[in-house]
């Protein structure tokens, strides 16, 4: 069992809002000082940023599962996605990206986590992981202050 973040589409997402979220997630990746790789975590690769999706992972041994947004690939739960980071450092960027998604999609997205807002989200999930909330607030200082976005 690991440390995982989850997101669910609660109602239809307007394409323009998804696109804006992906653009902001790309900005988070560009401005972070954390090494990131493609979805496989292969050293020497870069996160994959497309017009309608984004995918990244940690690098090498600091990778675990791919963060892919929107991440809905069908199957039994076509409106549900998740990313297990097991508290590896790239968890910081996953959290910041989920905050971006919540900003753009509001009540249309449900975000939940194995982590606690007051602990892992505000302080970072691992000893080597800064807070994704602080990263988000640093990159987007003109947005409303972040409050607990986690749906139980």
Rosetta constraint file for C-alpha pairs under 8 A:
AtomPair CA 2 CA 84 HARMONIC 6.40 0.50
AtomPair CA 2 CA 85 HARMONIC 7.34 0.50
AtomPair CA 2 CA 86 HARMONIC 4.96 0.50
AtomPair CA 3 CA 84 HARMONIC 5.64 0.50
AtomPair CA 3 CA 85 HARMONIC 5.91 0.50
AtomPair CA 3 CA 86 HARMONIC 4.37 0.50
AtomPair CA 3 CA 87 HARMONIC 6.13 0.50
AtomPair CA 3 CA 113 HARMONIC 7.90 0.50
AtomPair CA 3 CA 114 HARMONIC 5.71 0.50
AtomPair CA 3 CA 115 HARMONIC 7.13 0.50
AtomPair CA 4 CA 82 HARMONIC 6.80 0.50
AtomPair CA 4 CA 83 HARMONIC 5.59 0.50
AtomPair CA 4 CA 84 HARMONIC 3.99 0.50
AtomPair CA 4 CA 85 HARMONIC 6.00 0.50
AtomPair CA 4 CA 86 HARMONIC 6.78 0.50
AtomPair CA 4 CA 113 HARMONIC 5.89 0.50
AtomPair CA 4 CA 114 HARMONIC 5.51 0.50
AtomPair CA 4 CA 115 HARMONIC 7.66 0.50
AtomPair CA 5 CA 82 HARMONIC 5.53 0.50
AtomPair CA 5 CA 83 HARMONIC 5.42 0.50
AtomPair CA 5 CA 84 HARMONIC 6.33 0.50
AtomPair CA 5 CA 85 HARMONIC 7.96 0.50
AtomPair CA 5 CA 111 HARMONIC 7.49 0.50
AtomPair CA 5 CA 112 HARMONIC 5.98 0.50
AtomPair CA 5 CA 113 HARMONIC 4.23 0.50
AtomPair CA 5 CA 114 HARMONIC 6.37 0.50
AtomPair CA 5 CA 115 HARMONIC 7.80 0.50
AtomPair CA 6 CA 80 HARMONIC 7.44 0.50
AtomPair CA 6 CA 81 HARMONIC 5.82 0.50
AtomPair CA 6 CA 82 HARMONIC 4.20 0.50
AtomPair CA 6 CA 83 HARMONIC 6.59 0.50
AtomPair CA 6 CA 111 HARMONIC 5.76 0.50
AtomPair CA 6 CA 112 HARMONIC 5.14 0.50
AtomPair CA 6 CA 113 HARMONIC 5.81 0.50
AtomPair CA 7 CA 80 HARMONIC 5.98 0.50
AtomPair CA 7 CA 81 HARMONIC 5.42 0.50
AtomPair CA 7 CA 82 HARMONIC 6.12 0.50
AtomPair CA 7 CA 109 HARMONIC 6.64 0.50
AtomPair CA 7 CA 110 HARMONIC 5.43 0.50
AtomPair CA 7 CA 111 HARMONIC 4.52 0.50
AtomPair CA 7 CA 112 HARMONIC 6.34 0.50
AtomPair CA 8 CA 79 HARMONIC 5.55 0.50
AtomPair CA 8 CA 80 HARMONIC 4.49 0.50
AtomPair CA 8 CA 81 HARMONIC 6.37 0.50
AtomPair CA 8 CA 109 HARMONIC 5.62 0.50
AtomPair CA 8 CA 110 HARMONIC 5.04 0.50
AtomPair CA 8 CA 111 HARMONIC 6.66 0.50
AtomPair CA 9 CA 13 HARMONIC 7.55 0.50
AtomPair CA 9 CA 79 HARMONIC 5.07 0.50
AtomPair CA 9 CA 80 HARMONIC 6.56 0.50
AtomPair CA 9 CA 108 HARMONIC 6.06 0.50
AtomPair CA 9 CA 109 HARMONIC 4.93 0.50
AtomPair CA 9 CA 110 HARMONIC 6.58 0.50
AtomPair CA 10 CA 79 HARMONIC 7.70 0.50
AtomPair CA 10 CA 107 HARMONIC 7.41 0.50
AtomPair CA 10 CA 108 HARMONIC 4.92 0.50
AtomPair CA 10 CA 109 HARMONIC 5.48 0.50
AtomPair CA 10 CA 110 HARMONIC 6.57 0.50
AtomPair CA 11 CA 108 HARMONIC 5.16 0.50
AtomPair CA 11 CA 109 HARMONIC 7.53 0.50
AtomPair CA 12 CA 108 HARMONIC 7.00 0.50
AtomPair CA 13 CA 17 HARMONIC 6.99 0.50
AtomPair CA 13 CA 18 HARMONIC 6.77 0.50
AtomPair CA 13 CA 105 HARMONIC 7.05 0.50
AtomPair CA 13 CA 108 HARMONIC 6.69 0.50
AtomPair CA 14 CA 18 HARMONIC 6.49 0.50
AtomPair CA 15 CA 19 HARMONIC 6.09 0.50
AtomPair CA 16 CA 20 HARMONIC 6.15 0.50
AtomPair CA 17 CA 21 HARMONIC 6.11 0.50
AtomPair CA 17 CA 104 HARMONIC 5.83 0.50
AtomPair CA 17 CA 105 HARMONIC 6.50 0.50
AtomPair CA 18 CA 22 HARMONIC 6.20 0.50
AtomPair CA 18 CA 52 HARMONIC 7.31 0.50
AtomPair CA 18 CA 70 HARMONIC 7.90 0.50
AtomPair CA 18 CA 101 HARMONIC 7.84 0.50
AtomPair CA 18 CA 104 HARMONIC 7.43 0.50
AtomPair CA 18 CA 105 HARMONIC 7.53 0.50
AtomPair CA 19 CA 23 HARMONIC 6.20 0.50
AtomPair CA 19 CA 51 HARMONIC 6.90 0.50
AtomPair CA 19 CA 52 HARMONIC 6.18 0.50
AtomPair CA 20 CA 24 HARMONIC 6.26 0.50
AtomPair CA 20 CA 104 HARMONIC 7.17 0.50
AtomPair CA 21 CA 25 HARMONIC 6.10 0.50
AtomPair CA 21 CA 100 HARMONIC 5.98 0.50
AtomPair CA 21 CA 101 HARMONIC 5.55 0.50
AtomPair CA 21 CA 104 HARMONIC 5.89 0.50
AtomPair CA 22 CA 26 HARMONIC 6.11 0.50
AtomPair CA 22 CA 49 HARMONIC 7.98 0.50
AtomPair CA 22 CA 51 HARMONIC 7.68 0.50
AtomPair CA 22 CA 52 HARMONIC 7.10 0.50
AtomPair CA 22 CA 53 HARMONIC 6.57 0.50
AtomPair CA 22 CA 54 HARMONIC 6.55 0.50
AtomPair CA 22 CA 69 HARMONIC 7.77 0.50
AtomPair CA 23 CA 27 HARMONIC 6.37 0.50
AtomPair CA 24 CA 28 HARMONIC 6.33 0.50
AtomPair CA 24 CA 100 HARMONIC 6.68 0.50
AtomPair CA 25 CA 29 HARMONIC 6.34 0.50
AtomPair CA 25 CA 54 HARMONIC 7.81 0.50
AtomPair CA 25 CA 96 HARMONIC 7.89 0.50
AtomPair CA 25 CA 97 HARMONIC 5.37 0.50
AtomPair CA 25 CA 100 HARMONIC 6.59 0.50
AtomPair CA 26 CA 30 HARMONIC 6.11 0.50
AtomPair CA 26 CA 49 HARMONIC 6.89 0.50
AtomPair CA 26 CA 54 HARMONIC 7.65 0.50
AtomPair CA 27 CA 31 HARMONIC 6.07 0.50
AtomPair CA 28 CA 32 HARMONIC 5.91 0.50
AtomPair CA 28 CA 93 HARMONIC 7.32 0.50
AtomPair CA 28 CA 96 HARMONIC 7.33 0.50
AtomPair CA 28 CA 97 HARMONIC 7.28 0.50
AtomPair CA 28 CA 136 HARMONIC 7.41 0.50
AtomPair CA 28 CA 139 HARMONIC 6.94 0.50
AtomPair CA 29 CA 93 HARMONIC 7.27 0.50
AtomPair CA 31 CA 139 HARMONIC 7.59 0.50
AtomPair CA 32 CA 93 HARMONIC 7.77 0.50
AtomPair CA 32 CA 135 HARMONIC 7.77 0.50
AtomPair CA 34 CA 89 HARMONIC 7.97 0.50
AtomPair CA 34 CA 90 HARMONIC 7.27 0.50
AtomPair CA 35 CA 58 HARMONIC 6.79 0.50
AtomPair CA 35 CA 59 HARMONIC 6.58 0.50
AtomPair CA 36 CA 41 HARMONIC 7.44 0.50
AtomPair CA 36 CA 46 HARMONIC 6.51 0.50
AtomPair CA 36 CA 47 HARMONIC 6.42 0.50
AtomPair CA 36 CA 56 HARMONIC 6.59 0.50
AtomPair CA 36 CA 57 HARMONIC 5.83 0.50
AtomPair CA 36 CA 58 HARMONIC 4.86 0.50
AtomPair CA 36 CA 59 HARMONIC 5.61 0.50
AtomPair CA 36 CA 90 HARMONIC 7.19 0.50
AtomPair CA 37 CA 41 HARMONIC 4.92 0.50
AtomPair CA 37 CA 42 HARMONIC 6.04 0.50
AtomPair CA 37 CA 43 HARMONIC 6.51 0.50
AtomPair CA 37 CA 44 HARMONIC 7.16 0.50
AtomPair CA 37 CA 45 HARMONIC 5.04 0.50
AtomPair CA 37 CA 46 HARMONIC 4.46 0.50
AtomPair CA 37 CA 47 HARMONIC 4.99 0.50
AtomPair CA 37 CA 56 HARMONIC 5.66 0.50
AtomPair CA 37 CA 57 HARMONIC 5.34 0.50
AtomPair CA 37 CA 58 HARMONIC 5.75 0.50
AtomPair CA 37 CA 59 HARMONIC 5.35 0.50
AtomPair CA 38 CA 42 HARMONIC 6.44 0.50
AtomPair CA 38 CA 45 HARMONIC 5.61 0.50
AtomPair CA 38 CA 46 HARMONIC 5.02 0.50
AtomPair CA 38 CA 47 HARMONIC 4.23 0.50
AtomPair CA 38 CA 48 HARMONIC 5.79 0.50
AtomPair CA 38 CA 55 HARMONIC 6.49 0.50
AtomPair CA 38 CA 56 HARMONIC 4.65 0.50
AtomPair CA 38 CA 57 HARMONIC 5.85 0.50
AtomPair CA 39 CA 47 HARMONIC 6.85 0.50
AtomPair CA 39 CA 48 HARMONIC 7.40 0.50
AtomPair CA 39 CA 55 HARMONIC 5.39 0.50
AtomPair CA 39 CA 56 HARMONIC 4.34 0.50
AtomPair CA 39 CA 57 HARMONIC 5.00 0.50
AtomPair CA 39 CA 65 HARMONIC 7.61 0.50
AtomPair CA 39 CA 66 HARMONIC 4.76 0.50
AtomPair CA 39 CA 67 HARMONIC 6.94 0.50
AtomPair CA 39 CA 68 HARMONIC 7.58 0.50
AtomPair CA 40 CA 56 HARMONIC 7.62 0.50
AtomPair CA 40 CA 57 HARMONIC 6.54 0.50
AtomPair CA 40 CA 63 HARMONIC 7.79 0.50
AtomPair CA 40 CA 65 HARMONIC 7.79 0.50
AtomPair CA 40 CA 66 HARMONIC 6.66 0.50
AtomPair CA 41 CA 45 HARMONIC 7.65 0.50
AtomPair CA 41 CA 56 HARMONIC 7.32 0.50
AtomPair CA 41 CA 57 HARMONIC 5.07 0.50
AtomPair CA 41 CA 58 HARMONIC 5.43 0.50
AtomPair CA 41 CA 59 HARMONIC 4.62 0.50
AtomPair CA 41 CA 60 HARMONIC 5.45 0.50
AtomPair CA 41 CA 62 HARMONIC 7.95 0.50
AtomPair CA 41 CA 63 HARMONIC 5.36 0.50
AtomPair CA 41 CA 64 HARMONIC 7.55 0.50
AtomPair CA 41 CA 66 HARMONIC 7.84 0.50
AtomPair CA 42 CA 59 HARMONIC 6.05 0.50
AtomPair CA 42 CA 60 HARMONIC 5.80 0.50
AtomPair CA 43 CA 59 HARMONIC 5.56 0.50
AtomPair CA 43 CA 60 HARMONIC 5.72 0.50
AtomPair CA 46 CA 56 HARMONIC 7.62 0.50
AtomPair CA 47 CA 54 HARMONIC 7.49 0.50
AtomPair CA 47 CA 55 HARMONIC 5.89 0.50
AtomPair CA 47 CA 56 HARMONIC 4.57 0.50
AtomPair CA 47 CA 57 HARMONIC 7.31 0.50
AtomPair CA 48 CA 54 HARMONIC 5.71 0.50
AtomPair CA 48 CA 55 HARMONIC 5.14 0.50
AtomPair CA 48 CA 56 HARMONIC 6.35 0.50
AtomPair CA 49 CA 53 HARMONIC 6.29 0.50
AtomPair CA 49 CA 54 HARMONIC 4.53 0.50
AtomPair CA 49 CA 55 HARMONIC 6.54 0.50
AtomPair CA 50 CA 54 HARMONIC 5.97 0.50
AtomPair CA 53 CA 68 HARMONIC 6.99 0.50
AtomPair CA 53 CA 69 HARMONIC 5.44 0.50
AtomPair CA 53 CA 70 HARMONIC 6.11 0.50
AtomPair CA 53 CA 71 HARMONIC 7.80 0.50
AtomPair CA 54 CA 67 HARMONIC 7.86 0.50
AtomPair CA 54 CA 68 HARMONIC 5.59 0.50
AtomPair CA 54 CA 69 HARMONIC 5.36 0.50
AtomPair CA 54 CA 70 HARMONIC 7.58 0.50
AtomPair CA 55 CA 66 HARMONIC 6.56 0.50
AtomPair CA 55 CA 67 HARMONIC 5.45 0.50
AtomPair CA 55 CA 68 HARMONIC 4.27 0.50
AtomPair CA 55 CA 69 HARMONIC 6.56 0.50
AtomPair CA 56 CA 66 HARMONIC 5.75 0.50
AtomPair CA 56 CA 67 HARMONIC 5.47 0.50
AtomPair CA 56 CA 68 HARMONIC 6.74 0.50
AtomPair CA 57 CA 63 HARMONIC 5.54 0.50
AtomPair CA 57 CA 64 HARMONIC 6.92 0.50
AtomPair CA 57 CA 65 HARMONIC 6.63 0.50
AtomPair CA 57 CA 66 HARMONIC 5.07 0.50
AtomPair CA 57 CA 67 HARMONIC 6.20 0.50
AtomPair CA 57 CA 90 HARMONIC 6.77 0.50
AtomPair CA 58 CA 62 HARMONIC 5.11 0.50
AtomPair CA 58 CA 63 HARMONIC 3.88 0.50
AtomPair CA 58 CA 64 HARMONIC 6.94 0.50
AtomPair CA 58 CA 88 HARMONIC 7.63 0.50
AtomPair CA 58 CA 89 HARMONIC 7.26 0.50
AtomPair CA 58 CA 90 HARMONIC 5.28 0.50
AtomPair CA 59 CA 63 HARMONIC 5.12 0.50
AtomPair CA 62 CA 88 HARMONIC 5.99 0.50
AtomPair CA 62 CA 89 HARMONIC 6.98 0.50
AtomPair CA 62 CA 90 HARMONIC 7.66 0.50
AtomPair CA 63 CA 85 HARMONIC 7.63 0.50
AtomPair CA 63 CA 88 HARMONIC 7.04 0.50
AtomPair CA 63 CA 90 HARMONIC 7.55 0.50
AtomPair CA 64 CA 84 HARMONIC 6.98 0.50
AtomPair CA 64 CA 85 HARMONIC 5.70 0.50
AtomPair CA 64 CA 86 HARMONIC 7.26 0.50
AtomPair CA 64 CA 88 HARMONIC 7.64 0.50
AtomPair CA 65 CA 83 HARMONIC 5.95 0.50
AtomPair CA 65 CA 84 HARMONIC 5.53 0.50
AtomPair CA 65 CA 85 HARMONIC 6.10 0.50
AtomPair CA 66 CA 83 HARMONIC 6.39 0.50
AtomPair CA 66 CA 84 HARMONIC 7.93 0.50
AtomPair CA 67 CA 71 HARMONIC 7.88 0.50
AtomPair CA 67 CA 82 HARMONIC 7.69 0.50
AtomPair CA 67 CA 83 HARMONIC 5.49 0.50
AtomPair CA 67 CA 94 HARMONIC 6.76 0.50
AtomPair CA 68 CA 83 HARMONIC 7.88 0.50
AtomPair CA 70 CA 81 HARMONIC 7.80 0.50
AtomPair CA 71 CA 80 HARMONIC 7.92 0.50
AtomPair CA 71 CA 81 HARMONIC 5.66 0.50
AtomPair CA 71 CA 82 HARMONIC 7.82 0.50
AtomPair CA 72 CA 78 HARMONIC 5.58 0.50
AtomPair CA 72 CA 79 HARMONIC 5.83 0.50
AtomPair CA 72 CA 80 HARMONIC 6.28 0.50
AtomPair CA 72 CA 81 HARMONIC 5.94 0.50
AtomPair CA 73 CA 78 HARMONIC 6.17 0.50
AtomPair CA 74 CA 78 HARMONIC 3.99 0.50
AtomPair CA 74 CA 79 HARMONIC 7.48 0.50
AtomPair CA 85 CA 90 HARMONIC 7.31 0.50
AtomPair CA 85 CA 91 HARMONIC 5.73 0.50
AtomPair CA 87 CA 91 HARMONIC 5.94 0.50
AtomPair CA 87 CA 125 HARMONIC 5.23 0.50
AtomPair CA 87 CA 126 HARMONIC 5.21 0.50
AtomPair CA 87 CA 129 HARMONIC 7.73 0.50
AtomPair CA 88 CA 125 HARMONIC 7.81 0.50
AtomPair CA 88 CA 126 HARMONIC 6.62 0.50
AtomPair CA 88 CA 128 HARMONIC 7.73 0.50
AtomPair CA 88 CA 129 HARMONIC 7.22 0.50
AtomPair CA 89 CA 125 HARMONIC 7.99 0.50
AtomPair CA 89 CA 126 HARMONIC 6.85 0.50
AtomPair CA 89 CA 128 HARMONIC 5.87 0.50
AtomPair CA 89 CA 129 HARMONIC 4.68 0.50
AtomPair CA 89 CA 130 HARMONIC 7.82 0.50
AtomPair CA 90 CA 94 HARMONIC 6.53 0.50
AtomPair CA 90 CA 129 HARMONIC 7.43 0.50
AtomPair CA 91 CA 95 HARMONIC 6.14 0.50
AtomPair CA 91 CA 125 HARMONIC 7.00 0.50
AtomPair CA 91 CA 129 HARMONIC 7.12 0.50
AtomPair CA 91 CA 132 HARMONIC 7.54 0.50
AtomPair CA 92 CA 96 HARMONIC 6.33 0.50
AtomPair CA 92 CA 124 HARMONIC 6.65 0.50
AtomPair CA 92 CA 125 HARMONIC 7.52 0.50
AtomPair CA 92 CA 129 HARMONIC 6.00 0.50
AtomPair CA 92 CA 130 HARMONIC 6.13 0.50
AtomPair CA 92 CA 131 HARMONIC 5.83 0.50
AtomPair CA 92 CA 132 HARMONIC 4.25 0.50
AtomPair CA 92 CA 135 HARMONIC 7.70 0.50
AtomPair CA 93 CA 97 HARMONIC 6.05 0.50
AtomPair CA 93 CA 132 HARMONIC 5.94 0.50
AtomPair CA 93 CA 135 HARMONIC 7.89 0.50
AtomPair CA 94 CA 98 HARMONIC 6.24 0.50
AtomPair CA 94 CA 132 HARMONIC 7.42 0.50
AtomPair CA 95 CA 99 HARMONIC 6.29 0.50
AtomPair CA 95 CA 121 HARMONIC 7.27 0.50
AtomPair CA 95 CA 132 HARMONIC 4.98 0.50
AtomPair CA 95 CA 133 HARMONIC 6.98 0.50
AtomPair CA 96 CA 100 HARMONIC 6.35 0.50
AtomPair CA 96 CA 132 HARMONIC 4.64 0.50
AtomPair CA 96 CA 133 HARMONIC 5.98 0.50
AtomPair CA 96 CA 135 HARMONIC 6.48 0.50
AtomPair CA 96 CA 136 HARMONIC 5.13 0.50
AtomPair CA 97 CA 101 HARMONIC 6.26 0.50
AtomPair CA 97 CA 136 HARMONIC 7.97 0.50
AtomPair CA 98 CA 102 HARMONIC 6.18 0.50
AtomPair CA 98 CA 111 HARMONIC 7.40 0.50
AtomPair CA 99 CA 103 HARMONIC 6.12 0.50
AtomPair CA 99 CA 133 HARMONIC 7.51 0.50
AtomPair CA 99 CA 136 HARMONIC 7.19 0.50
AtomPair CA 99 CA 149 HARMONIC 7.71 0.50
AtomPair CA 100 CA 104 HARMONIC 6.37 0.50
AtomPair CA 100 CA 136 HARMONIC 7.67 0.50
AtomPair CA 101 CA 105 HARMONIC 5.80 0.50
AtomPair CA 101 CA 106 HARMONIC 7.76 0.50
AtomPair CA 101 CA 109 HARMONIC 7.66 0.50
AtomPair CA 102 CA 106 HARMONIC 5.01 0.50
AtomPair CA 102 CA 107 HARMONIC 7.66 0.50
AtomPair CA 102 CA 109 HARMONIC 6.45 0.50
AtomPair CA 102 CA 110 HARMONIC 7.96 0.50
AtomPair CA 102 CA 111 HARMONIC 7.65 0.50
AtomPair CA 102 CA 149 HARMONIC 7.43 0.50
AtomPair CA 105 CA 109 HARMONIC 5.98 0.50
AtomPair CA 110 CA 150 HARMONIC 7.54 0.50
AtomPair CA 110 CA 151 HARMONIC 6.14 0.50
AtomPair CA 111 CA 149 HARMONIC 6.91 0.50
AtomPair CA 111 CA 150 HARMONIC 5.36 0.50
AtomPair CA 111 CA 151 HARMONIC 5.72 0.50
AtomPair CA 112 CA 150 HARMONIC 4.97 0.50
AtomPair CA 112 CA 151 HARMONIC 5.25 0.50
AtomPair CA 112 CA 152 HARMONIC 6.32 0.50
AtomPair CA 113 CA 150 HARMONIC 7.06 0.50
AtomPair CA 115 CA 119 HARMONIC 7.32 0.50
AtomPair CA 115 CA 120 HARMONIC 5.54 0.50
AtomPair CA 115 CA 121 HARMONIC 6.81 0.50
AtomPair CA 115 CA 125 HARMONIC 7.50 0.50
AtomPair CA 116 CA 120 HARMONIC 5.58 0.50
AtomPair CA 116 CA 121 HARMONIC 6.35 0.50
AtomPair CA 117 CA 121 HARMONIC 4.76 0.50
AtomPair CA 117 CA 122 HARMONIC 6.11 0.50
AtomPair CA 117 CA 148 HARMONIC 6.22 0.50
AtomPair CA 117 CA 150 HARMONIC 7.12 0.50
AtomPair CA 118 CA 122 HARMONIC 5.61 0.50
AtomPair CA 118 CA 123 HARMONIC 7.50 0.50
AtomPair CA 119 CA 123 HARMONIC 5.70 0.50
AtomPair CA 119 CA 124 HARMONIC 7.40 0.50
AtomPair CA 119 CA 125 HARMONIC 7.74 0.50
AtomPair CA 120 CA 124 HARMONIC 4.74 0.50
AtomPair CA 120 CA 125 HARMONIC 4.33 0.50
AtomPair CA 120 CA 126 HARMONIC 7.66 0.50
AtomPair CA 120 CA 131 HARMONIC 7.51 0.50
AtomPair CA 121 CA 125 HARMONIC 6.68 0.50
AtomPair CA 121 CA 131 HARMONIC 6.16 0.50
AtomPair CA 121 CA 132 HARMONIC 6.55 0.50
AtomPair CA 121 CA 133 HARMONIC 6.41 0.50
AtomPair CA 122 CA 131 HARMONIC 5.54 0.50
AtomPair CA 122 CA 132 HARMONIC 7.29 0.50
AtomPair CA 122 CA 133 HARMONIC 5.86 0.50
AtomPair CA 122 CA 134 HARMONIC 7.31 0.50
AtomPair CA 123 CA 130 HARMONIC 6.66 0.50
AtomPair CA 123 CA 131 HARMONIC 4.87 0.50
AtomPair CA 124 CA 129 HARMONIC 5.15 0.50
AtomPair CA 124 CA 130 HARMONIC 4.75 0.50
AtomPair CA 124 CA 131 HARMONIC 3.93 0.50
AtomPair CA 124 CA 132 HARMONIC 6.58 0.50
AtomPair CA 125 CA 129 HARMONIC 6.02 0.50
AtomPair CA 125 CA 130 HARMONIC 7.67 0.50
AtomPair CA 125 CA 131 HARMONIC 7.38 0.50
AtomPair CA 126 CA 130 HARMONIC 7.82 0.50
AtomPair CA 130 CA 134 HARMONIC 7.69 0.50
AtomPair CA 130 CA 135 HARMONIC 7.79 0.50
AtomPair CA 131 CA 135 HARMONIC 6.43 0.50
AtomPair CA 132 CA 136 HARMONIC 6.10 0.50
AtomPair CA 133 CA 137 HARMONIC 6.18 0.50
AtomPair CA 133 CA 146 HARMONIC 7.32 0.50
AtomPair CA 134 CA 138 HARMONIC 6.02 0.50
AtomPair CA 135 CA 139 HARMONIC 6.26 0.50
AtomPair CA 136 CA 140 HARMONIC 6.01 0.50
AtomPair CA 137 CA 141 HARMONIC 5.18 0.50
AtomPair CA 137 CA 143 HARMONIC 7.74 0.50
AtomPair CA 137 CA 145 HARMONIC 7.42 0.50
AtomPair CA 137 CA 146 HARMONIC 7.45 0.50
